[in-house]
Amino acid sequence: MLTVAISFLSLTLVYFLLGMYRPRWVLFGMKDPGRIWVIVVTALALMAGMTLYGEGLKQKQEIVSEKVTKAPAKTEVKAPPAIKAKPK
């Protein structure tokens, strides 16, 4: 999930840069696009991307903590073999 968040944030950065240069390139459906709409869309995308990144970090920490707690103990105590008595 972290790679998805990083990819989303990088695309948001590209969207912002293109939108600041030529708003018509990223807001192609509007009649008269302005830079304020590019800023609004970028802000919303940044909030979504950072939320996704935070959840990905939380998920990664949970996976790591589960691996640590489920690790088998290396010191296993085995019962000694039974001693059989010799018949007389």
Secondary structure, DSSP 8 states (H G I E B T S, - for coil): -HHHHHHHHHHHHHHHHHHHH-HHHH-TTSSS--HHHHHHHHHHHHHHHHHHHHHHHHHHHHHHHHHHHT---S--------------
